Amino acid sequence: MTQTRMLIEDRVCFFGAGSMAEAVARGLIARAVIAPEQITFLNRSDQSKLDRLRQRYGTNGTQDPAEKEQVLRTFPVVILAMKPKDAAEALRQLGTLVGPRTLIVSMIAGLSIDTLRRLLNRPEQPVVRTMPNTSSSIGLGVTGVSFSDGLSEAQRRTARLLFEAVGVVVETEEDKIDALTGISGSGPAYVYYLMEALIEAAELGGLTPEQAREMTVQTVLGAAQMVRQTGEEPAELRRKVTSPNGATQAAIAKLDESDFHGALIRAAQRCSERSAEMGRELESQLPNAESN
């Protein structure tokens, strides 16, 4: 058994059963890092979602209060995957149940380690703040990771392995997590948006929807692999395919007219700002945060 497969011995609770939780769980199972029966999803109201996850992946799930309490008391790893608006109630419940050495892994956008600990009323709780993206579901994700103090080396290793199993892990100081969110966390959406436009342009040019989609997917995939495999900078690769007075140069000039480059930078910056705003909003709305 490899070191990664040792995670099969740990029971992992996803507190929340949304798209990001499913993406990470799907990646873990697909890469054979953890047995499906070692994963339990908890949510508040959507039993059909838990049933669908069980049917699709073989995981466990419950809404029953007594069963949820038992999971939270006994599982060594709890991954927070609820929406920020649901964090207050969930963390108040969690703080009365988890053990002092339970590893809390947060995927809640904008929620700082300090605020999370205060909401738990556990100032020394081992916490890992993360920001994965949905490409984790196919093993090609990027996850930013920041560690609190007080983690054991085994807990750090567990956190790394959980997300290394579904892509690349970038360890960073917590004050850089919002910036990372603007690039890798929401970055897939920017690429999908670009792909939407390319597909539409292809169809306007007379290609079938199937042809347009296949060409666009392969173009984006090929460009990413060129950067990875050649080690060259994207700007240099772009220059190599942009002949003076050629068709590509005409296309780039049209993009420059709309400040395509600057718009993407501003979009990523705004995403980072919004992540930070969400954190401040969350802190200000939670009584425990205000009273500490």
C-alpha positions as a LaTeX table, in Angstrom:
\begin{tabular}{lrrr}
\hline
Residue & $x$ (\AA) & $y$ (\AA) & $z$ (\AA) \\
\hline
Met1 & 0.00 & 0.00 & 0.00 \\
Thr2 & 1.38 & 3.39 & $-0.97$ \\
Gln3 & 1.47 & 6.39 & 1.31 \\
Thr4 & $-1.44$ & 7.99 & $-0.54$ \\
Arg5 & $-3.60$ & 4.88 & $-0.17$ \\
Met6 & $-3.08$ & 5.03 & 3.60 \\
Leu7 & $-5.80$ & 7.68 & 3.58 \\
Ile8 & $-8.26$ & 4.86 & 3.06 \\
Glu9 & $-7.83$ & 4.14 & 6.75 \\
Asp10 & $-9.16$ & 7.59 & 7.71 \\
Arg11 & $-12.85$ & 8.41 & 7.81 \\
Val12 & $-13.57$ & 11.74 & 6.15 \\
Cys13 & $-16.71$ & 13.79 & 6.72 \\
Phe14 & $-17.87$ & 16.39 & 4.21 \\
Phe15 & $-20.02$ & 18.83 & 6.19 \\
Gly16 & $-22.01$ & 20.03 & 3.20 \\
Ala17 & $-22.80$ & 18.23 & $-0.03$ \\
Gly18 & $-22.54$ & 20.90 & $-2.71$ \\
Ser19 & $-20.71$ & 20.90 & $-6.01$ \\
Met20 & $-17.23$ & 21.50 & $-4.58$ \\
Ala21 & $-17.60$ & 18.74 & $-1.99$ \\
Glu22 & $-18.74$ & 16.37 & $-4.70$ \\
Ala23 & $-15.88$ & 17.41 & $-6.98$ \\
Val24 & $-13.23$ & 16.67 & $-4.35$ \\
Ala25 & $-14.87$ & 13.43 & $-3.25$ \\
Arg26 & $-15.22$ & 12.29 & $-6.84$ \\
Gly27 & $-11.55$ & 12.92 & $-7.43$ \\
Leu28 & $-10.49$ & 11.09 & $-4.28$ \\
Ile29 & $-12.55$ & 8.06 & $-5.20$ \\
Ala30 & $-11.56$ & 8.07 & $-8.86$ \\
Arg31 & $-7.88$ & 8.15 & $-7.91$ \\
Ala32 & $-8.41$ & 5.31 & $-5.42$ \\
Val33 & $-7.09$ & 7.40 & $-2.54$ \\
Ile34 & $-9.94$ & 6.59 & $-0.19$ \\
Ala35 & $-12.64$ & 3.96 & $-0.19$ \\
Pro36 & $-16.10$ & 5.40 & $-0.90$ \\
Glu37 & $-17.53$ & 3.91 & 2.29 \\
Gln38 & $-15.00$ & 5.91 & 4.31 \\
Ile39 & $-16.64$ & 9.16 & 3.13 \\
Thr40 & $-19.79$ & 10.52 & 4.77 \\
Phe41 & $-21.69$ & 13.57 & 3.54 \\
Leu42 & $-23.81$ & 15.63 & 5.93 \\
Asn43 & $-26.38$ & 18.20 & 4.85 \\
Arg44 & $-29.43$ & 19.90 & 6.24 \\
Ser45 & $-32.36$ & 19.31 & 3.94 \\
Asp46 & $-31.72$ & 17.57 & 0.63 \\
Gln47 & $-31.97$ & 13.82 & 1.19 \\
Ser48 & $-32.26$ & 13.25 & $-2.54$ \\
Lys49 & $-28.78$ & 14.72 & $-3.00$ \\
Leu50 & $-27.34$ & 12.32 & $-0.43$ \\
Asp51 & $-29.12$ & 9.43 & $-2.13$ \\
Arg52 & $-27.75$ & 10.46 & $-5.51$ \\
Leu53 & $-24.21$ & 10.67 & $-4.12$ \\
Arg54 & $-24.60$ & 7.22 & $-2.57$ \\
Gln55 & $-25.85$ & 5.74 & $-5.83$ \\
Arg56 & $-23.20$ & 7.43 & $-7.93$ \\
Tyr57 & $-20.12$ & 6.95 & $-5.74$ \\
Gly58 & $-20.98$ & 4.49 & $-2.98$ \\
Thr59 & $-20.51$ & 7.09 & $-0.22$ \\
Asn60 & $-22.51$ & 7.43 & 2.99 \\
Gly61 & $-24.73$ & 10.34 & 3.90 \\
Thr62 & $-27.17$ & 11.38 & 6.58 \\
Gln63 & $-29.47$ & 14.16 & 7.73 \\
Asp64 & $-30.44$ & 12.40 & 10.95 \\
Pro65 & $-29.37$ & 14.60 & 13.89 \\
Ala66 & $-28.15$ & 11.71 & 16.05 \\
Glu67 & $-26.18$ & 10.17 & 13.20 \\
Lys68 & $-24.69$ & 13.53 & 12.25 \\
Glu69 & $-23.61$ & 14.10 & 15.85 \\
Gln70 & $-21.95$ & 10.69 & 15.97 \\
Val71 & $-20.05$ & 11.38 & 12.75 \\
Leu72 & $-18.82$ & 14.76 & 13.94 \\
Arg73 & $-17.73$ & 13.36 & 17.30 \\
Thr74 & $-15.79$ & 10.43 & 15.90 \\
Phe75 & $-14.37$ & 11.26 & 12.46 \\
Pro76 & $-10.72$ & 12.40 & 12.50 \\
Val77 & $-11.14$ & 14.67 & 9.45 \\
Val78 & $-14.05$ & 17.08 & 8.92 \\
Ile79 & $-14.14$ & 19.05 & 5.67 \\
Leu80 & $-16.31$ & 22.18 & 5.82 \\
Ala81 & $-18.08$ & 22.45 & 2.48 \\
Met82 & $-21.19$ & 24.46 & 3.24 \\
Lys83 & $-22.04$ & 27.86 & 1.77 \\
Pro84 & $-20.81$ & 30.91 & 3.71 \\
Lys85 & $-24.38$ & 31.84 & 4.62 \\
Asp86 & $-24.78$ & 28.50 & 6.38 \\
Ala87 & $-21.48$ & 28.65 & 8.25 \\
Ala88 & $-22.73$ & 30.25 & 11.49 \\
Glu89 & $-25.16$ & 27.51 & 12.44 \\
Ala90 & $-22.85$ & 24.74 & 11.28 \\
Leu91 & $-19.80$ & 25.99 & 13.16 \\
Arg92 & $-21.74$ & 26.57 & 16.36 \\
Gln93 & $-22.87$ & 22.96 & 16.19 \\
Leu94 & $-19.45$ & 21.70 & 15.24 \\
Gly95 & $-17.64$ & 23.43 & 18.08 \\
Thr96 & $-19.60$ & 21.49 & 20.70 \\
Leu97 & $-18.94$ & 18.13 & 19.06 \\
Val98 & $-15.49$ & 17.76 & 17.56 \\
Gly99 & $-12.51$ & 16.69 & 19.58 \\
Pro100 & $-9.63$ & 19.08 & 20.27 \\
Arg101 & $-7.38$ & 17.25 & 17.77 \\
Thr102 & $-9.95$ & 16.76 & 14.99 \\
Leu103 & $-8.54$ & 18.13 & 11.75 \\
Ile104 & $-10.87$ & 20.81 & 10.36 \\
Val105 & $-10.39$ & 21.46 & 6.65 \\
Ser106 & $-12.29$ & 24.52 & 5.45 \\
Met107 & $-13.37$ & 25.08 & 1.86 \\
Ile108 & $-15.57$ & 28.05 & 2.82 \\
Ala109 & $-14.71$ & 31.05 & 0.65 \\
Gly110 & $-13.50$ & 34.07 & 2.58 \\
Leu111 & $-13.60$ & 32.48 & 6.04 \\
Ser112 & $-10.33$ & 33.09 & 7.87 \\
Ile113 & $-8.70$ & 30.61 & 10.21 \\
Asp114 & $-9.02$ & 33.06 & 13.10 \\
Thr115 & $-12.75$ & 33.64 & 12.56 \\
Leu116 & $-13.37$ & 29.93 & 12.13 \\
Arg117 & $-11.63$ & 29.12 & 15.40 \\
Arg118 & $-13.57$ & 31.81 & 17.24 \\
Leu119 & $-16.85$ & 30.50 & 15.87 \\
Leu120 & $-15.92$ & 27.03 & 17.03 \\
Asn121 & $-14.88$ & 28.51 & 20.37 \\
Arg122 & $-11.73$ & 26.44 & 19.89 \\
Pro123 & $-8.74$ & 28.83 & 19.73 \\
Glu124 & $-6.25$ & 25.98 & 19.29 \\
Gln125 & $-8.22$ & 23.75 & 16.90 \\
Pro126 & $-6.09$ & 22.36 & 14.05 \\
Val127 & $-7.42$ & 24.09 & 10.93 \\
Val128 & $-6.47$ & 24.00 & 7.27 \\
Arg129 & $-7.92$ & 26.70 & 5.04 \\
Thr130 & $-8.18$ & 25.63 & 1.42 \\
Met131 & $-9.44$ & 26.90 & $-1.90$ \\
Pro132 & $-9.79$ & 24.10 & $-4.44$ \\
Asn133 & $-11.36$ & 24.34 & $-7.87$ \\
Thr134 & $-13.79$ & 22.05 & $-9.63$ \\
Ser135 & $-11.15$ & 20.50 & $-11.88$ \\
Ser136 & $-10.30$ & 18.47 & $-8.78$ \\
Ser137 & $-13.05$ & 16.11 & $-9.91$ \\
Ile138 & $-10.82$ & 14.85 & $-12.74$ \\
Gly139 & $-7.53$ & 15.02 & $-10.87$ \\
Leu140 & $-6.44$ & 18.29 & $-12.49$ \\
Gly141 & $-7.38$ & 20.76 & $-9.77$ \\
Val142 & $-5.38$ & 23.47 & $-8.07$ \\
Thr143 & $-5.84$ & 23.89 & $-4.33$ \\
Gly144 & $-4.41$ & 26.71 & $-2.26$ \\
Val145 & $-3.63$ & 25.58 & 1.28 \\
Ser146 & $-2.83$ & 27.52 & 4.46 \\
Phe147 & $-2.16$ & 25.86 & 7.81 \\
Ser148 & $-3.00$ & 27.11 & 11.27 \\
Asp149 & $-0.55$ & 26.68 & 14.08 \\
Gly150 & $-0.88$ & 23.56 & 16.18 \\
Leu151 & $-1.10$ & 21.00 & 13.39 \\
Ser152 & 0.85 & 17.81 & 13.74 \\
Glu153 & 3.06 & 16.75 & 10.85 \\
Ala154 & 0.69 & 13.85 & 10.27 \\
Gln155 & $-2.22$ & 16.27 & 9.92 \\
Arg156 & $-0.28$ & 18.44 & 7.49 \\
Arg157 & 0.52 & 15.35 & 5.47 \\
Thr158 & $-3.12$ & 14.28 & 5.48 \\
Ala159 & $-4.25$ & 17.67 & 4.20 \\
Arg160 & $-1.64$ & 17.66 & 1.45 \\
Leu161 & $-2.48$ & 14.13 & 0.38 \\
Leu162 & $-6.21$ & 14.83 & 0.28 \\
Phe163 & $-5.71$ & 17.55 & $-2.30$ \\
Glu164 & $-2.58$ & 16.27 & $-4.04$ \\
Ala165 & $-4.74$ & 13.30 & $-4.94$ \\
Val166 & $-6.93$ & 15.58 & $-7.02$ \\
Gly167 & $-4.37$ & 17.96 & $-8.50$ \\
Val168 & $-1.69$ & 20.46 & $-7.57$ \\
Val169 & $-1.36$ & 21.87 & $-4.05$ \\
Val170 & 0.00 & 25.38 & $-3.54$ \\
Glu171 & 0.96 & 26.10 & 0.07 \\
Thr172 & 0.80 & 29.80 & 0.84 \\
Glu173 & 0.41 & 32.30 & 3.64 \\
Glu174 & $-3.22$ & 32.85 & 4.51 \\
Asp175 & $-3.19$ & 36.48 & 3.39 \\
Lys176 & $-2.52$ & 35.25 & $-0.17$ \\
Ile177 & $-5.52$ & 32.92 & $-0.32$ \\
Asp178 & $-7.88$ & 35.59 & $-1.68$ \\
Ala179 & $-5.45$ & 36.37 & $-4.50$ \\
Leu180 & $-5.19$ & 32.67 & $-5.27$ \\
Thr181 & $-8.99$ & 32.47 & $-5.37$ \\
Gly182 & $-9.01$ & 35.06 & $-8.14$ \\
Ile183 & $-6.76$ & 32.91 & $-10.31$ \\
Ser184 & $-7.18$ & 29.20 & $-9.68$ \\
Gly185 & $-10.33$ & 29.13 & $-7.57$ \\
Ser186 & $-12.52$ & 30.90 & $-10.11$ \\
Gly187 & $-10.15$ & 30.57 & $-13.06$ \\
Pro188 & $-11.96$ & 27.63 & $-14.68$ \\
Ala189 & $-15.01$ & 29.87 & $-15.10$ \\
Tyr190 & $-12.95$ & 32.40 & $-17.06$ \\
Val191 & $-11.69$ & 29.66 & $-19.36$ \\
Tyr192 & $-15.20$ & 28.27 & $-19.85$ \\
Tyr193 & $-16.41$ & 31.78 & $-20.70$ \\
Leu194 & $-13.66$ & 32.08 & $-23.32$ \\
Met195 & $-14.63$ & 28.69 & $-24.70$ \\
Glu196 & $-18.27$ & 29.76 & $-24.96$ \\
Ala197 & $-17.24$ & 32.66 & $-27.17$ \\
Leu198 & $-14.96$ & 30.52 & $-29.36$ \\
Ile199 & $-17.70$ & 27.93 & $-29.86$ \\
Glu200 & $-20.18$ & 30.63 & $-30.82$ \\
Ala201 & $-17.68$ & 32.16 & $-33.25$ \\
Ala202 & $-17.11$ & 28.76 & $-34.85$ \\
Glu203 & $-20.83$ & 28.21 & $-35.29$ \\
Leu204 & $-21.23$ & 31.69 & $-36.78$ \\
Gly205 & $-18.54$ & 30.63 & $-39.26$ \\
Gly206 & $-20.66$ & 27.69 & $-40.38$ \\
Leu207 & $-19.27$ & 24.83 & $-38.31$ \\
Thr208 & $-21.64$ & 22.41 & $-36.61$ \\
Pro209 & $-22.05$ & 22.65 & $-32.83$ \\
Glu210 & $-20.21$ & 19.35 & $-32.48$ \\
Gln211 & $-17.30$ & 20.53 & $-34.62$ \\
Ala212 & $-17.18$ & 23.87 & $-32.80$ \\
Arg213 & $-17.05$ & 22.20 & $-29.40$ \\
Glu214 & $-14.43$ & 19.61 & $-30.36$ \\
Met215 & $-12.15$ & 22.20 & $-31.95$ \\
Thr216 & $-12.44$ & 24.58 & $-29.02$ \\
Val217 & $-11.77$ & 21.92 & $-26.39$ \\
Gln218 & $-8.73$ & 20.64 & $-28.26$ \\
Thr219 & $-7.40$ & 24.16 & $-28.85$ \\
Val220 & $-7.55$ & 25.06 & $-25.16$ \\
Leu221 & $-6.11$ & 21.71 & $-24.12$ \\
Gly222 & $-3.31$ & 21.94 & $-26.66$ \\
Ala223 & $-2.37$ & 25.48 & $-25.67$ \\
Ala224 & $-2.18$ & 24.54 & $-21.97$ \\
Gln225 & $-0.05$ & 21.50 & $-22.76$ \\
Met226 & 2.27 & 23.60 & $-24.94$ \\
Val227 & 2.97 & 25.89 & $-21.99$ \\
Arg228 & 3.51 & 22.94 & $-19.67$ \\
Gln229 & 5.62 & 20.77 & $-21.95$ \\
Thr230 & 7.80 & 23.43 & $-23.57$ \\
Gly231 & 8.38 & 25.45 & $-20.41$ \\
Glu232 & 8.08 & 28.62 & $-22.48$ \\
Glu233 & 6.20 & 31.68 & $-21.34$ \\
Pro234 & 2.69 & 32.12 & $-22.80$ \\
Ala235 & 3.70 & 35.50 & $-24.23$ \\
Glu236 & 6.57 & 33.90 & $-26.16$ \\
Leu237 & 4.37 & 31.12 & $-27.52$ \\
Arg238 & 1.83 & 33.73 & $-28.58$ \\
Arg239 & 4.50 & 35.73 & $-30.40$ \\
Lys240 & 5.62 & 32.61 & $-32.25$ \\
Val241 & 2.18 & 32.10 & $-33.79$ \\
Thr242 & 1.52 & 35.77 & $-34.48$ \\
Ser243 & 2.99 & 36.61 & $-37.88$ \\
Pro244 & 3.22 & 40.30 & $-38.85$ \\
Asn245 & 0.12 & 41.39 & $-40.74$ \\
Gly246 & $-1.30$ & 37.88 & $-40.44$ \\
Ala247 & $-4.69$ & 36.60 & $-39.36$ \\
Thr248 & $-3.62$ & 35.93 & $-35.76$ \\
Gln249 & $-2.21$ & 39.43 & $-35.41$ \\
Ala250 & $-5.50$ & 40.84 & $-36.67$ \\
Ala251 & $-7.36$ & 38.81 & $-34.05$ \\
Ile252 & $-5.03$ & 39.93 & $-31.24$ \\
Ala253 & $-5.42$ & 43.54 & $-32.34$ \\
Lys254 & $-9.20$ & 43.19 & $-32.11$ \\
Leu255 & $-8.86$ & 41.76 & $-28.59$ \\
Asp256 & $-6.57$ & 44.63 & $-27.65$ \\
Glu257 & $-9.20$ & 47.11 & $-28.83$ \\
Ser258 & $-11.43$ & 45.73 & $-26.08$ \\
Asp259 & $-8.57$ & 45.61 & $-23.55$ \\
Phe260 & $-8.94$ & 41.84 & $-23.27$ \\
His261 & $-5.69$ & 41.55 & $-21.30$ \\
Gly262 & $-6.62$ & 44.26 & $-18.83$ \\
Ala263 & $-10.18$ & 42.99 & $-18.47$ \\
Leu264 & $-8.96$ & 39.57 & $-17.38$ \\
Ile265 & $-6.61$ & 41.11 & $-14.83$ \\
Arg266 & $-9.39$ & 43.29 & $-13.45$ \\
Ala267 & $-11.75$ & 40.30 & $-13.32$ \\
Ala268 & $-9.25$ & 38.25 & $-11.30$ \\
Gln269 & $-8.61$ & 41.19 & $-8.98$ \\
Arg270 & $-12.32$ & 41.76 & $-8.48$ \\
Cys271 & $-12.76$ & 38.08 & $-7.67$ \\
Ser272 & $-10.03$ & 38.35 & $-5.02$ \\
Glu273 & $-11.64$ & 41.48 & $-3.60$ \\
Arg274 & $-15.03$ & 39.80 & $-3.45$ \\
Ser275 & $-13.56$ & 36.82 & $-1.62$ \\
Ala276 & $-12.14$ & 39.18 & 1.00 \\
Glu277 & $-15.47$ & 41.04 & 1.21 \\
Met278 & $-17.29$ & 37.78 & 1.80 \\
Gly279 & $-14.95$ & 37.05 & 4.68 \\
Arg280 & $-15.60$ & 40.44 & 6.25 \\
Glu281 & $-19.34$ & 40.11 & 5.73 \\
Leu282 & $-19.32$ & 36.69 & 7.32 \\
Glu283 & $-17.35$ & 37.87 & 10.32 \\
Ser284 & $-19.56$ & 40.91 & 10.87 \\
Gln285 & $-22.77$ & 38.89 & 10.67 \\
Leu286 & $-21.78$ & 36.21 & 13.15 \\
Pro287 & $-22.39$ & 37.07 & 16.82 \\
Asn288 & $-19.47$ & 35.01 & 18.06 \\
Ala289 & $-17.14$ & 36.93 & 15.76 \\
Glu290 & $-18.43$ & 40.27 & 16.97 \\
Ser291 & $-18.07$ & 39.43 & 20.66 \\
Asn292 & $-14.45$ & 38.31 & 20.50 \\
\hline
\end{tabular}
